[in-house]
Amino acid sequence: MKREDSGDAKASMTLADVAPEAVLLAGAGRAILLQLANPAVGYGVAEHSSFSVDPLRRLHGTLSYIYALSNGTPAQRKSVRRHVQNAHRPVKSSGSATTPAYSAADPQQQLWVAATLYDSAAQSYERVFPALSDADAESIYRSYAILGTALGMPATLWPATRADFASYWSTQLAHLQVDATVKGVAAELLAAKNAPLWVKLLMPLARFLTAGLLPPEVRDLYGFAWSPRKERLLAVLFSVVSVLVRITPFKIRSAPMRYYLGRIPD
């Protein structure tokens, strides 16, 4: 969604401008599996969540958090911060000989979670919309820091520029690990056995998007099969979506955001 230059100065785009786009949901599974591949985050989720009982709980919580922080009222932002902080409070462990230590209050873990949300959203956005100007791309990137700072992550921890983020991202990818425990959590998430019927019907598409959008090295860690044919199909799918986005009113494209904001007390 590249803005046209004009004689009038315009404010650069931010998270508030891009978050309402429903197409960003295509990267939701990717973000969660990247989070899980960080051992500290993955074991925190494995030992304090149950995707088999409620496969959509983490997704619902994450979307409510993003939409409230980006486009909610002050009361809604306060509500989701309090809810997430309360949920995270018991998520901690000193670890053992076979499991990593973790704490949802750890700024480095908060940074990783926020980073996966930004990078996954960027991957989906860039496949559908025209290229952003450098000013807009940097402004959007900087505004994503709130997804970490709202939980207590120091603002200085968020890489200063997209170039700095790329270096951080590359380093983190090299240290990701996926063991049997993390694979089991991912399998429960992608199976969604106890999800509503309409979600089950969408899961084949969700699994395809999740595998296709993952960095190849992380896809391999999870053992997902991929091929040139699937890569071409993914490209065609996003090409079709890019056309649909141009002819779909914003009110429809932003319907998921309005739904989630409507569930949050104001």
Phi and psi in degrees as a GROMACS rama.xvg file:
@    title "Ramachandran Plot"
@    xaxis  label "Phi"
@    yaxis  label "Psi"
@TYPE xy
-79.8105  129.53  LYS-2
-79.7441  143.051  ARG-3
-81.5742  143.522  GLU-4
-71.9238  146.099  ASP-5
-149.041  177.676  SER-6
-71.5502  -21.3269  GLY-7
-92.532  135.38  ASP-8
-70.2289  133.989  ALA-9
-120.222  143.377  LYS-10
-67.2008  143.859  ALA-11
-68.1385  155.498  SER-12
-68.9714  155.031  MET-13
-136.544  -175.699  THR-14
-53.8079  -36.4043  LEU-15
-61.406  -28.2151  ALA-16
-80.8575  -35.5344  ASP-17
-96.1462  -29.0436  VAL-18
-55.9108  -35.9026  ALA-19
-66.6102  -16.0171  PRO-20
-70.4127  115.765  GLU-21
-61.7755  -24.4025  ALA-22
-62.6672  -21.0965  VAL-23
-64.7769  -20.1194  LEU-24
-64.0785  -18.3028  LEU-25
-60.0315  -26.9389  ALA-26
-95.0246  6.43634  GLY-27
-61.9306  -47.3413  ALA-28
-63.9041  -39.5347  GLY-29
-57.4311  -47.4528  ARG-30
-60.3984  -44.9186  ALA-31
-65.6821  -42.4444  ILE-32
-68.9881  -32.3852  LEU-33
-65.8043  -40.7155  LEU-34
-60.2618  -45.3811  GLN-35
-64.1092  -28.5036  LEU-36
-74.5716  -10.6069  ALA-37
-82.7526  113.845  ASN-38
-50.5115  -42.3051  PRO-39
-64.393  -43.9904  ALA-40
-69.5763  -44.4071  VAL-41
-59.1078  -43.9943  GLY-42
-73.9668  -30.0387  TYR-43
-62.31  -41.6268  GLY-44
-70.1849  -44.1852  VAL-45
-60.0115  -37.7127  ALA-46
-94.395  -5.31323  GLU-47
-131.98  9.65905  HIS-48
-136.979  164.299  SER-49
-141.909  96.4955  SER-50
-69.1942  -22.7001  PHE-51
-69.9502  -33.2444  SER-52
-83.8186  -45.0488  VAL-53
-139.144  82.3619  ASP-54
-65.0033  -19.7382  PRO-55
-100.552  -0.66397  LEU-56
-60.1498  -48.1959  ARG-57
-64.3899  -39.9687  ARG-58
-63.6207  -46.163  LEU-59
-59.1033  -44.6882  HIS-60
-64.4121  -41.8508  GLY-61
-65.4448  -44.2486  THR-62
-66.3586  -41.2092  LEU-63
-59.9259  -41.4357  SER-64
-63.1453  -49.2543  TYR-65
-63.4174  -48.0476  ILE-66
-66.0996  -38.5278  TYR-67
-67.3276  -44.4212  ALA-68
-69.0865  -31.3633  LEU-69
-87.0325  -39.8083  SER-70
-137.546  8.82382  ASN-71
-85.1948  174.424  GLY-72
-79.4011  165.491  THR-73
-54.5026  -38.9748  PRO-74
-65.9556  -39.7418  ALA-75
-68.4004  -39.292  GLN-76
-62.1517  -43.3376  ARG-77
-63.6259  -39.7368  LYS-78
-64.054  -46.5826  SER-79
-71.3502  -35.0345  VAL-80
-62.1879  -44.331  ARG-81
-64.3745  -42.5805  ARG-82
-62.6428  -46.3708  HIS-83
-67.7589  -40.9644  VAL-84
-62.4858  -40.8775  GLN-85
-64.5768  -40.5904  ASN-86
-67.4483  -32.835  ALA-87
-81.4217  -21.0517  HIS-88
-53.2716  -45.0777  ARG-89
-82.4361  -2.5433  PRO-90
-84.771  85.0371  VAL-91
-159.406  150.933  LYS-92
-159.808  144.005  SER-93
-81.6625  -4.54952  SER-94
80.784  -178.533  GLY-95
-151.445  -170.551  SER-96
-65.5279  -23.373  ALA-97
-116.783  -6.6166  THR-98
-129.759  146.629  THR-99
-78.0539  155.027  PRO-100
-74.708  150.947  ALA-101
-156.826  158.519  TYR-102
-157.573  126.554  SER-103
-65.9319  -13.1956  ALA-104
-90.5518  -1.24854  ALA-105
-70.5141  120.701  ASP-106
-57.6643  -34.5461  PRO-107
-67.0097  -36.7736  GLN-108
-71.2704  -37.2141  GLN-109
-63.0952  -39.9244  GLN-110
-61.1356  -43.7611  LEU-111
-64.3068  -43.85  TRP-112
-61.185  -46.7104  VAL-113
-62.6768  -37.9247  ALA-114
-63.6505  -40.7837  ALA-115
-66.2769  -34.2024  THR-116
-68.5513  -42.4103  LEU-117
-64.9892  -51.7107  TYR-118
-64.538  -37.7838  ASP-119
-69.1262  -39.3693  SER-120
-64.349  -42.6325  ALA-121
-62.7605  -41.385  ALA-122
-60.632  -44.0445  GLN-123
-69.1799  -44.8965  SER-124
-60.9497  -46.045  TYR-125
-67.6868  -23.1621  GLU-126
-80.1279  -14.3186  ARG-127
-114.616  -41.5594  VAL-128
-100.296  156.357  PHE-129
-58.0018  158.435  PRO-130
-60.4455  140.073  ALA-131
-79.3848  154.014  LEU-132
-68.8628  158.855  SER-133
-59.2755  -39.1319  ASP-134
-63.489  -44.2372  ALA-135
-67.344  -42.5102  ASP-136
-61.9653  -42.6524  ALA-137
-68.3454  -39.7735  GLU-138
-64.7892  -43.3663  SER-139
-61.8954  -45.1908  ILE-140
-57.6664  -49.2444  TYR-141
-61.2049  -36.9509  ARG-142
-69.5063  -21.4976  SER-143
-68.3575  -14.8564  TYR-144
-58.4138  -26.7097  ALA-145
-60.4353  -25.626  ILE-146
-66.2446  -21.3397  LEU-147
-99.594  -43.5481  GLY-148
-66.7012  -27.2312  THR-149
-64.0506  -19.6586  ALA-150
-99.9979  -1.99096  LEU-151
115.62  -4.38031  GLY-152
-63.3865  129.08  MET-153
-59.5384  135.683  PRO-154
-58.8337  -30.5385  ALA-155
-68.4534  -14.7304  THR-156
-76.7598  -26.4926  LEU-157
-70.501  123.206  TRP-158
-51.593  138.194  PRO-159
-65.4288  -36.7805  ALA-160
-132.55  169.82  THR-161
-63.5567  -32.9447  ARG-162
-64.7063  -41.9175  ALA-163
-64.5863  -38.9198  ASP-164
-62.9752  -41.3765  PHE-165
-59.583  -38.9755  ALA-166
-67.2772  -44.3686  SER-167
-60.0172  -45.6655  TYR-168
-61.4982  -45.7899  TRP-169
-61.457  -41.2648  SER-170
-64.0416  -43.6965  THR-171
-65.8979  -40.5885  GLN-172
-58.671  -35.1464  LEU-173
-69.6718  -15.6506  ALA-174
-109.796  5.7055  HIS-175
-73.3188  148.69  LEU-176
-139.543  143.504  GLN-177
-131.881  107.829  VAL-178
-103.239  -171.677  ASP-179
-62.2251  -36.4187  ALA-180
-64.2429  -47.8334  THR-181
-66.508  -40.393  VAL-182
-60.2378  -37.2991  LYS-183
-65.2851  -41.1298  GLY-184
-64.1856  -43.9069  VAL-185
-62.1262  -39.9456  ALA-186
-63.8616  -40.6967  ALA-187
-63.2107  -42.8082  GLU-188
-60.4708  -48.1043  LEU-189
-78.8009  -15.5449  LEU-190
-81.2473  -38.8954  ALA-191
48.3092  48.0307  ALA-192
-61.6957  -34.3507  LYS-193
-100.649  16.1712  ASN-194
-79.7883  160.594  ALA-195
-58.7727  158.482  PRO-196
-57.6222  -40.7  LEU-197
-65.0478  -30.8274  TRP-198
-71.1318  -43.2348  VAL-199
-58.4016  -36.8348  LYS-200
-66.8671  -28.2218  LEU-201
-88.9529  -11.31  LEU-202
-63.5246  -36.705  MET-203
-57.2943  -40.972  PRO-204
-66.6612  -42.4521  LEU-205
-61.7533  -42.1577  ALA-206
-64.6095  -40.465  ARG-207
-63.4879  -46.5387  PHE-208
-64.6399  -41.813  LEU-209
-61.359  -48.7908  THR-210
-64.8816  -41.7154  ALA-211
-69.5831  -33.5236  GLY-212
-87.492  -15.3247  LEU-213
-64.0568  145.55  LEU-214
-55.6882  139.572  PRO-215
-51.0615  -39.5531  PRO-216
-67.9575  -31.5515  GLU-217
-78.2381  -36.2419  VAL-218
-57.4672  -41.7136  ARG-219
-66.5625  -37.2808  ASP-220
-59.4613  -38.0478  LEU-221
-81.6871  -12.0915  TYR-222
78.8647  24.2714  GLY-223
-79.0232  131.946  PHE-224
-76.0514  137.528  ALA-225
-144.824  159.903  TRP-226
-154.928  164.345  SER-227
-57.9696  -35.3709  PRO-228
-63.3932  -44.0206  ARG-229
-65.5871  -36.7116  LYS-230
-63.2976  -41.0202  GLU-231
-65.5841  -39.8847  ARG-232
-64.4547  -39.3716  LEU-233
-62.8701  -41.8143  LEU-234
-64.198  -40.8551  ALA-235
-64.5561  -42.4062  VAL-236
-58.3184  -47.3609  LEU-237
-70.0079  -29.6624  PHE-238
-64.3666  -41.1435  SER-239
-65.7734  -43.1557  VAL-240
-62.5452  -37.6276  VAL-241
-63.2685  -32.6328  SER-242
-73.0438  -43.824  VAL-243
-62.0312  -37.3285  LEU-244
-61.0642  -38.0881  VAL-245
-67.9036  -24.8735  ARG-246
-108.393  1.71197  ILE-247
-99.0286  126.098  THR-248
-58.2599  146.179  PRO-249
-57.4545  -34.2279  PHE-250
-58.8039  -35.9932  LYS-251
-77.8339  -41.9824  ILE-252
-63.2871  -27.2197  ARG-253
-100.458  10.7683  SER-254
-58.2956  -42.172  ALA-255
-58.4013  -39.7389  PRO-256
-63.0857  -44.0922  MET-257
-64.2852  -35.3808  ARG-258
-62.5547  -49.0538  TYR-259
-68.4577  -39.9502  TYR-260
-63.5274  -32.4943  LEU-261
-68.4143  -17.4861  GLY-262
-89.9033  -10.442  ARG-263
-97.8947  128.467  ILE-264
-57.0005  139.363  PRO-265
